[in-house]
Amino acid sequence: MTEPVAYMWKTERGTIIGFTPNDNSHSGGQLGIPLYTAEQLHPMKWFVRSKELAKNSKYLWLCDAEYFEFDYSRAFDTKEEAELWTNPLTEAVQLPVEGE
């Protein structure tokens, strides 16, 4: 399991009393709730797209197929992997987790 980035401390009644960076050493009637980044919980994917919108007001995406629609776009696990496929007209972008 991935290490939490911080802990949120609550009393037994649910009052938030503070945060500590990656330290679970407090106790004494306090509940330490581990906090994770969105990327730790849902590894967001990286994509390569055009910097400018096309004439149809959509971005062009680097794809594994012959189509240029997002549904067929090539996903990368890291920004560094995606940047290997960029050129002066494209950029590596990370899409947000759904619901954020």
C-alpha positions, 0 to 999 in steps of 0.5 A: 500500500502507498504511504499516506502523505499526511494524517488528519486528526479528529476527536472521537466526536469527529472534530478535526483538530489538525493535520500532520505530514506522514506521521501517525505517532499521535494518539491519546483519544485522537483518531489518525485518518490517513490522507492520500493524493488523488494520484495515489488513489486513482493514478491519473493518465497522461495524454499527448494532444495538440496545443491548439484546437482544430477547426472542429473546436476539438483537440487532436490526440495521439492515438494507437489507431487511425482515428483522432478522437479521444476514445482511441487516444494513447494513455501514458502512466507518467508525464515523462513517457508522454513527453517523449511523444511530444513535438512543438505543436503538441503537449503532455496533459494529465486529465483530472479524475472524474468527479473532481 
